[in-house]
Amino acid sequence: MDCGEKVFVFEEVAKRKERDDCWLLISGKVYDVTQFLEDHPGGDEVLLAASGKDATQDFEDVGHSDDARNTMKKYYIGEVDSTTVPPPNKIKPQTYSVTQKDDEPGFLFKILQFLVPLLILGLAFGFQFLGKKEKTEA
């Protein structure tokens, strides 16, 4: 870190998340991207969504080009005091449990929904066949 470099606390960086004042924290460096919002290829919403937090993972996940990384240099305004940055949230996978509600139809009901139309169709064909057979005998 250079002697003349500005050092920000995380709380200051996190407050800057509006269209008229938007800062990003990426890899411990602070960027004022307010003027870049309209020019960002992914749209301003992407940058606004990444502001107010450590956006390093969001930035790396996209896989930015070398040109994008070079463009960042002109928006660089300083470093963040790493002791003020909260640890990243550990994301727990959501667990799902499947339970049958009392108002859901049971297995037998589902089978009946399938078999009853087949039974009706079979009876219709049977009556039609018997009707033709009786006409040929008469």
N, CA, C and O of each residue as an XYZ file, in Angstrom:
552
protein
N       0.833     -1.170      0.000
C       0.000      0.000      0.000
C       0.883      1.241      0.000
O       1.817      1.345      0.795
N       0.584      2.186     -0.898
C       1.343      3.426     -0.964
C       0.982      4.298      0.217
O      -0.087      4.162      0.811
N       1.911      5.214      0.552
C       1.678      6.097      1.688
C       0.506      7.041      1.457
O      -0.233      7.348      2.393
N       0.325      7.512      0.204
C      -0.724      8.474     -0.081
C      -2.070      7.837     -0.388
O      -3.029      8.538     -0.711
N      -2.151      6.524     -0.291
C      -3.379      5.829     -0.637
C      -4.446      6.037      0.427
O      -4.164      5.988      1.625
N      -5.650      6.265     -0.013
C      -6.782      6.459      0.897
C      -7.233      5.087      1.405
O      -7.333      4.135      0.632
N      -7.502      4.994      2.703
C      -7.984      3.753      3.313
C      -9.363      4.032      3.894
O      -9.551      4.976      4.661
N     -10.321      3.196      3.515
C     -11.702      3.352      3.955
C     -12.062      2.232      4.910
O     -11.519      1.131      4.824
N     -12.975      2.515      5.814
C     -13.550      1.442      6.628
C     -14.730      0.863      5.833
O     -15.349      1.549      5.019
N     -15.011     -0.380      6.085
C     -16.052     -1.061      5.320
C     -17.400     -0.350      5.416
O     -18.119     -0.259      4.421
N     -17.747      0.149      6.582
C     -19.042      0.800      6.774
C     -19.222      1.983      5.816
O     -20.322      2.226      5.321
N     -18.126      2.719      5.560
C     -18.185      3.847      4.627
C     -18.450      3.361      3.202
O     -19.256      3.948      2.480
N     -17.779      2.305      2.808
C     -17.951      1.742      1.462
C     -19.362      1.181      1.317
O     -20.001      1.367      0.282
N     -19.845      0.504      2.340
C     -21.160     -0.144      2.288
C     -22.299      0.859      2.163
O     -23.359      0.526      1.633
N     -22.094      2.087      2.644
C     -23.140      3.114      2.548
C     -23.328      3.613      1.117
O     -24.389      4.137      0.778
N     -22.328      3.456      0.294
C     -22.347      4.018     -1.069
C     -22.959      3.006     -2.044
O     -22.238      2.306     -2.755
N     -24.280      2.938     -2.069
C     -24.947      1.946     -2.923
C     -26.160      2.516     -3.654
O     -27.159      1.827     -3.861
N     -26.054      3.769     -4.032
C     -27.138      4.445     -4.752
C     -26.677      4.800     -6.162
O     -25.481      4.789     -6.456
N     -27.637      5.113     -7.029
C     -27.302      5.489     -8.411
C     -26.399      6.723     -8.474
O     -25.552      6.832     -9.361
N     -26.579      7.633     -7.548
C     -25.779      8.866     -7.589
C     -24.519      8.772     -6.728
O     -23.775      9.747     -6.620
N     -24.272      7.623     -6.120
C     -23.081      7.425     -5.297
C     -22.892      5.922     -5.083
O     -23.420      5.356     -4.126
N     -22.146      5.289     -5.968
C     -22.017      3.830     -5.950
C     -20.545      3.421     -5.918
O     -19.781      3.713     -6.838
N     -20.165      2.735     -4.829
C     -18.807      2.229     -4.696
C     -18.851      0.702     -4.648
O     -19.811      0.107     -4.160
N     -17.790      0.087     -5.165
C     -17.655     -1.364     -5.098
C     -16.381     -1.728     -4.360
O     -15.367     -1.040     -4.474
N     -16.438     -2.802     -3.609
C     -15.276     -3.363     -2.933
C     -14.943     -4.677     -3.621
O     -15.703     -5.642     -3.550
N     -13.785     -4.699     -4.293
C     -13.360     -5.899     -5.017
C     -11.907     -6.181     -4.657
O     -11.029     -5.353     -4.898
N     -11.662     -7.341     -4.084
C     -10.314     -7.771     -3.695
C      -9.615     -6.747     -2.808
O      -8.421     -6.494     -2.969
N     -10.352     -6.165     -1.882
C      -9.774     -5.222     -0.940
C      -9.583     -3.820     -1.484
O      -9.110     -2.936     -0.770
N      -9.944     -3.608     -2.740
C      -9.809     -2.288     -3.360
C     -11.178     -1.659     -3.525
O     -12.168     -2.351     -3.759
N     -11.226     -0.346     -3.403
C     -12.487      0.389     -3.490
C     -12.533      1.137     -4.814
O     -11.580      1.812     -5.205
N     -13.667      1.000     -5.494
C     -13.872      1.647     -6.794
C     -15.144      2.487     -6.737
O     -16.191      2.017     -6.294
N     -15.042      3.730     -7.190
C     -16.220      4.590     -7.317
C     -16.726      4.420     -8.745
O     -16.179      5.012     -9.675
N     -17.766      3.615     -8.917
C     -18.274      3.278    -10.254
C     -19.519      4.089    -10.616
O     -20.242      3.730    -11.546
N     -19.768      5.161     -9.902
C     -20.964      5.977    -10.147
C     -21.038      6.408    -11.608
O     -22.092      6.294    -12.232
N     -19.931      6.902    -12.160
C     -19.910      7.381    -13.540
C     -19.958      6.246    -14.561
O     -20.235      6.480    -15.737
N     -19.688      5.013    -14.113
C     -19.643      3.853    -15.012
C     -20.976      3.102    -15.084
O     -21.144      2.220    -15.927
N     -21.913      3.443    -14.214
C     -23.174      2.702    -14.146
C     -23.859      2.594    -15.503
O     -24.287      1.509    -15.895
N     -23.967      3.698    -16.216
C     -24.677      3.690    -17.499
C     -23.903      2.957    -18.589
O     -24.497      2.470    -19.550
N     -22.576      2.874    -18.445
C     -21.747      2.255    -19.479
C     -21.488      0.772    -19.246
O     -20.974      0.089    -20.131
N     -21.836      0.268    -18.070
C     -21.536     -1.135    -17.759
C     -22.300     -2.051    -18.711
O     -23.519     -1.932    -18.827
N     -21.602     -2.969    -19.398
C     -22.254     -3.859    -20.370
C     -23.370     -4.715    -19.772
O     -24.317     -5.070    -20.474
N     -23.271     -5.046    -18.504
C     -24.298     -5.864    -17.858
C     -25.432     -5.051    -17.276
O     -26.368     -5.609    -16.704
N     -25.359     -3.734    -17.416
C     -26.404     -2.863    -16.878
C     -26.065     -2.352    -15.492
O     -25.255     -2.940    -14.775
N     -26.691     -1.261    -15.132
C     -26.399     -0.641    -13.841
C     -26.911     -1.455    -12.661
O     -26.358     -1.362    -11.565
N     -27.954     -2.248    -12.863
C     -28.520     -3.044    -11.767
C     -27.510     -4.050    -11.222
O     -27.507     -4.355    -10.030
N     -26.660     -4.557    -12.099
C     -25.650     -5.523    -11.667
C     -24.691     -4.869    -10.678
O     -24.362     -5.443     -9.640
N     -24.251     -3.670    -11.015
C     -23.324     -2.958    -10.131
C     -24.009     -2.533     -8.834
O     -23.425     -2.635     -7.755
N     -25.233     -2.063     -8.942
C     -25.959     -1.648     -7.741
C     -26.203     -2.834     -6.806
O     -26.143     -2.691     -5.585
N     -26.475     -3.993     -7.380
C     -26.705     -5.191     -6.562
C     -25.421     -5.643     -5.866
O     -25.476     -6.237     -4.789
N     -24.273     -5.365     -6.472
C     -22.992     -5.774     -5.896
C     -22.456     -4.757     -4.897
O     -21.503     -5.046     -4.174
N     -23.053     -3.576     -4.848
C     -22.570     -2.547     -3.925
C     -23.094     -2.812     -2.514
O     -24.066     -3.542     -2.323
N     -22.432     -2.209     -1.540
C     -22.851     -2.385     -0.154
C     -22.327     -3.635      0.497
O     -22.684     -3.941      1.635
N     -21.482     -4.366     -0.208
C     -20.910     -5.607      0.321
C     -19.565     -5.845     -0.358
O     -19.155     -5.057     -1.210
N     -18.887     -6.904      0.005
C     -17.663     -7.292     -0.687
C     -18.086     -7.981     -1.984
O     -18.649     -9.075     -1.956
N     -17.814     -7.341     -3.108
C     -18.275     -7.833     -4.409
C     -17.237     -8.700     -5.117
O     -17.387     -8.997     -6.302
N     -16.200     -9.103     -4.413
C     -15.118     -9.872     -5.034
C     -15.642    -11.139     -5.698
O     -15.327    -11.404     -6.858
N     -16.430    -11.917     -4.983
C     -16.921    -13.181     -5.533
C     -17.839    -12.939     -6.728
O     -17.763    -13.653     -7.728
N     -18.705    -11.934     -6.624
C     -19.588    -11.603     -7.748
C     -18.763    -11.253     -8.979
O     -19.074    -11.693    -10.085
N     -17.715    -10.463     -8.787
C     -16.862    -10.030     -9.893
C     -16.127    -11.218    -10.511
O     -16.075    -11.349    -11.734
N     -15.570    -12.066     -9.687
C     -14.800    -13.211    -10.190
C     -15.695    -14.259    -10.851
O     -15.281    -14.903    -11.815
N     -16.898    -14.432    -10.351
C     -17.808    -15.429    -10.918
C     -18.178    -15.121    -12.362
O     -18.443    -16.035    -13.143
N     -18.198    -13.851    -12.719
C     -18.580    -13.455    -14.073
C     -17.467    -13.764    -15.064
O     -17.743    -14.042    -16.231
N     -16.225    -13.720    -14.622
C     -15.110    -13.987    -15.522
C     -14.831    -12.797    -16.427
O     -14.886    -12.921    -17.650
N     -14.535    -11.658    -15.844
C     -14.299    -10.441    -16.604
C     -13.032    -10.542    -17.455
O     -12.079    -11.235    -17.099
N     -13.043     -9.848    -18.567
C     -11.904     -9.830    -19.487
C     -10.784     -8.963    -18.941
O     -10.968     -8.242    -17.960
N      -9.616     -9.033    -19.582
C      -8.497     -8.173    -19.203
C      -8.844     -6.707    -19.443
O      -8.425     -5.836    -18.680
N      -9.609     -6.431    -20.501
C     -10.032     -5.051    -20.769
C     -10.884     -4.516    -19.620
O     -10.725     -3.369    -19.202
N     -11.782     -5.348    -19.117
C     -12.633     -4.927    -17.996
C     -11.781     -4.642    -16.769
O     -12.017     -3.669    -16.054
N     -10.796     -5.486    -16.530
C      -9.919     -5.289    -15.376
C      -9.089     -4.018    -15.534
O      -8.826     -3.326    -14.551
N      -8.679     -3.706    -16.752
C      -7.931     -2.464    -16.993
C      -8.827     -1.237    -16.837
O      -8.380     -0.199    -16.350
N     -10.082     -1.354    -17.246
C     -11.034     -0.246    -17.109
C     -11.242      0.104    -15.640
O     -11.448      1.269    -15.299
N     -11.189     -0.896    -14.779
C     -11.398     -0.671    -13.347
C     -10.393      0.313    -12.765
O     -10.704      1.035    -11.818
N      -9.191      0.342    -13.326
C      -8.126      1.176    -12.757
C      -8.519      2.646    -12.672
O      -8.126      3.335    -11.731
N      -9.286      3.131    -13.636
C      -9.626      4.557    -13.600
C     -10.701      4.884    -12.565
O     -10.927      6.058    -12.271
N     -11.360      3.882    -12.012
C     -12.378      4.094    -10.986
C     -11.852      3.803     -9.580
O     -12.577      3.963     -8.599
N     -10.602      3.379     -9.483
C      -9.981      3.037     -8.199
C      -9.816      4.300     -7.356
O      -9.301      5.315     -7.823
N     -10.272      4.212     -6.085
C     -10.134      5.381     -5.195
C      -9.406      5.051     -3.899
O      -9.116      5.964     -3.125
N      -9.102      3.797     -3.634
C      -8.367      3.463     -2.418
C      -8.545      2.017     -2.003
O      -9.050      1.186     -2.758
N      -8.119      1.741     -0.787
C      -8.186      0.398     -0.217
C      -9.195      0.389      0.930
O      -9.622      1.439      1.412
N      -9.559     -0.802      1.350
C     -10.425     -0.931      2.524
C      -9.590     -1.509      3.662
O      -8.720     -2.352      3.443
N      -9.861     -1.053      4.860
C      -9.211     -1.615      6.041
C      -9.796     -3.013      6.230
O     -10.964     -3.165      6.587
N      -8.976     -4.021      5.990
C      -9.473     -5.404      5.999
C     -10.016     -5.841      7.355
O     -10.801     -6.786      7.433
N      -9.607     -5.164      8.418
C     -10.111     -5.548      9.743
C     -11.557     -5.103      9.952
O     -12.218     -5.549     10.890
N     -12.047     -4.223      9.075
C     -13.426     -3.741      9.216
C     -14.405     -4.503      8.327
O     -15.618     -4.313      8.428
N     -13.878     -5.368      7.454
C     -14.744     -6.127      6.536
C     -15.304     -7.339      7.266
O     -14.541     -8.146      7.798
N     -16.636     -7.477      7.300
C     -17.220     -8.641      7.977
C     -16.903     -9.917      7.208
O     -16.747     -9.877      5.988
N     -16.807    -11.047      7.901
C     -16.532    -12.311      7.204
C     -17.681    -12.652      6.256
O     -18.836    -12.320      6.524
N     -17.359    -13.309      5.161
C     -18.429    -13.675      4.225
C     -19.409    -14.634      4.885
O     -19.033    -15.469      5.708
N     -20.663    -14.496      4.508
C     -21.693    -15.383      5.061
C     -21.480    -16.794      4.557
O     -21.249    -17.029      3.371
N     -21.562    -17.699      5.465
C     -21.509    -19.105      5.079
C     -22.913    -19.497      4.650
O     -23.851    -19.454      5.445
N     -23.046    -19.875      3.400
C     -24.366    -20.221      2.876
C     -24.622    -21.693      3.149
O     -23.894    -22.568      2.680
N     -25.663    -21.944      3.912
C     -26.049    -23.312      4.209
C     -27.016    -23.782      3.135
O     -27.940    -23.054      2.772
N     -26.813    -24.987      2.626
C     -27.778    -25.475      1.652
C     -29.142    -25.641      2.310
O     -29.260    -26.108      3.443
N     -30.156    -25.247      1.568
C     -31.496    -25.370      2.110
C     -31.914    -26.829      2.098
O     -31.646    -27.562      1.147
N     -32.567    -27.230      3.157
C     -33.057    -28.598      3.220
C     -34.552    -28.583      2.972
O     -35.282    -27.727      3.470
N     -34.968    -29.521      2.217
C     -36.380    -29.635      1.877
C     -36.904    -30.946      2.423
O     -36.241    -31.979      2.326
N     -38.074    -30.905      2.988
C     -38.707    -32.135      3.427
C     -40.053    -32.241      2.734
O     -40.819    -31.280      2.654
N     -40.309    -33.428      2.243
C     -41.562    -33.657      1.542
C     -42.513    -34.344      2.506
O     -42.244    -35.445      2.987
N     -43.609    -33.692      2.776
C     -44.626    -34.281      3.636
C     -45.959    -34.208      2.912
O     -46.220    -33.275      2.153
N     -46.778    -35.185      3.153
C     -48.083    -35.203      2.528
C     -49.056    -34.435      3.404
O     -49.205    -34.713      4.594
N     -49.705    -33.478      2.797
C     -50.698    -32.710      3.528
C     -51.985    -33.512      3.599
O     -52.235    -34.380      2.763
N     -52.796    -33.216      4.597
C     -54.050    -33.936      4.757
C     -54.994    -33.700      3.585
O     -55.794    -34.573      3.249
N     -54.909    -32.522      2.956
C     -55.834    -32.236      1.870
C     -55.326    -32.733      0.515
O     -56.024    -32.582     -0.488
N     -54.122    -33.325      0.462
C     -53.622    -33.877     -0.787
C     -54.221    -35.255     -1.008
O     -54.390    -36.024     -0.061
N     -54.547    -35.573     -2.273
C     -55.077    -36.904     -2.532
C     -54.016    -37.972     -2.284
O     -52.836    -37.765     -2.567
N     -54.443    -39.098     -1.762
C     -53.535    -40.188     -1.482
C     -53.233    -40.991     -2.735
O     -53.743    -40.701     -3.817
N     -52.405    -41.996     -2.571
C     -51.976    -42.837     -3.682
C     -53.161    -43.555     -4.330
O     -53.245    -43.621     -5.556
N     -54.066    -44.085     -3.529
C     -55.223    -44.807     -4.054
C     -56.094    -43.892     -4.905
O     -56.590    -44.290     -5.960
N     -56.270    -42.676     -4.439
C     -57.085    -41.718     -5.183
C     -56.455    -41.407     -6.536
O     -57.161    -41.281     -7.537
N     -55.151    -41.284     -6.567
C     -54.458    -41.003     -7.833
C     -54.608    -42.165     -8.816
O     -54.779    -41.953    -10.016
N     -54.543    -43.376     -8.302
C     -54.721    -44.546     -9.177
C     -56.150    -44.596     -9.710
O     -56.370    -44.898    -10.882
N     -57.122    -44.298     -8.843
C     -58.519    -44.287     -9.286
C     -58.757    -43.229    -10.360
O     -59.544    -43.443    -11.282
N     -58.072    -42.078    -10.240
C     -58.206    -41.040    -11.256
C     -57.734    -41.547    -12.615
O     -58.222    -41.089    -13.648
N     -56.813    -42.465    -12.624
C     -56.302    -43.035    -13.870
C     -57.165    -44.209    -14.344
O     -57.440    -44.337    -15.537
N     -57.590    -45.061    -13.413
C     -58.303    -46.286    -13.794
C     -59.769    -46.061    -14.169
O     -60.273    -46.741    -15.063
N     -60.456    -45.143    -13.526
C     -61.879    -44.919    -13.808
C     -62.099    -44.516    -15.267
O     -62.974    -45.097    -15.908
N     -61.368    -43.571    -15.822
C     -61.568    -43.251    -17.246
C     -61.277    -44.449    -18.157
O     -61.948    -44.644    -19.171
N     -60.264    -45.255    -17.783
C     -59.991    -46.445    -18.590
C     -61.149    -47.439    -18.523
O     -61.497    -48.059    -19.528
N     -61.731    -47.588    -17.365
C     -62.869    -48.483    -17.191
C     -64.062    -48.010    -18.028
O     -64.722    -48.815    -18.686
N     -64.331    -46.709    -17.998
C     -65.436    -46.146    -18.788
C     -65.188    -46.358    -20.276
O     -66.099    -46.723    -21.020
N     -63.942    -46.126    -20.706
C     -63.590    -46.326    -22.107
C     -63.759    -47.799    -22.498
O     -64.266    -48.108    -23.576
N     -63.338    -48.685    -21.625
C     -63.485    -50.119    -21.896
C     -64.956    -50.525    -21.991
O     -65.326    -51.311    -22.864
N     -65.791    -50.000    -21.106
C     -67.222    -50.307    -21.157
C     -67.852    -49.772    -22.442
O     -68.693    -50.437    -23.047
N     -67.451    -48.591    -22.852
C     -68.005    -48.012    -24.090
C     -67.673    -48.898    -25.280
O     -68.540    -49.174    -26.109
N     -66.430    -49.345    -25.371
C     -66.056    -50.238    -26.477
C     -66.785    -51.575    -26.376
O     -67.185    -52.153    -27.386
N     -66.953    -52.062    -25.140
C     -67.663    -53.336    -24.950
C     -69.113    -53.252    -25.396
O     -69.596    -54.154    -26.080
N     -69.826    -52.178    -25.022
C     -71.213    -52.017    -25.446
C     -71.318    -51.848    -26.951
O     -72.249    -52.354    -27.579
N     -70.355    -51.133    -27.530
C     -70.372    -50.934    -28.976
C     -70.179    -52.288    -29.677
O     -70.855    -52.582    -30.663
N     -69.261    -53.100    -29.169
C     -69.009    -54.411    -29.755
C     -70.234    -55.309    -29.612
O     -70.611    -55.998    -30.559
N     -70.864    -55.304    -28.418
C     -72.059    -56.124    -28.210
C     -73.211    -55.634    -29.092
O     -73.991    -56.442    -29.595
N     -73.319    -54.331    -29.278
C     -74.383    -53.790    -30.138
C     -74.224    -54.228    -31.580
O     -75.215    -54.557    -32.232
N     -73.013    -54.242    -32.091
C     -72.763    -54.695    -33.453
C     -73.009    -56.178    -33.583
O     -73.515    -56.634    -34.608
N     -72.656    -56.948    -32.552
C     -72.830    -58.397    -32.573
C     -74.315    -58.751    -32.599
O     -74.708    -59.681    -33.304
N     -75.163    -58.018    -31.832
C     -76.594    -58.271    -31.799
C     -77.240    -57.928    -33.145
O     -78.172    -58.615    -33.564
N     -76.774    -56.894    -33.823
C     -77.328    -56.504    -35.114
C     -77.021    -57.563    -36.171
O     -77.860    -57.849    -37.026
N     -75.819    -58.147    -36.114
C     -75.454    -59.160    -37.100
C     -76.219    -60.458    -36.855
O     -76.406    -61.214    -37.808
N     -76.669    -60.765    -35.650
C     -77.430    -61.976    -35.350
C     -78.897    -61.810    -35.734
O     -79.569    -62.808    -35.996
N     -79.402    -60.617    -35.775
C     -80.808    -60.408    -36.037
C     -81.161    -60.444    -37.486
O     -82.328    -60.279    -37.841
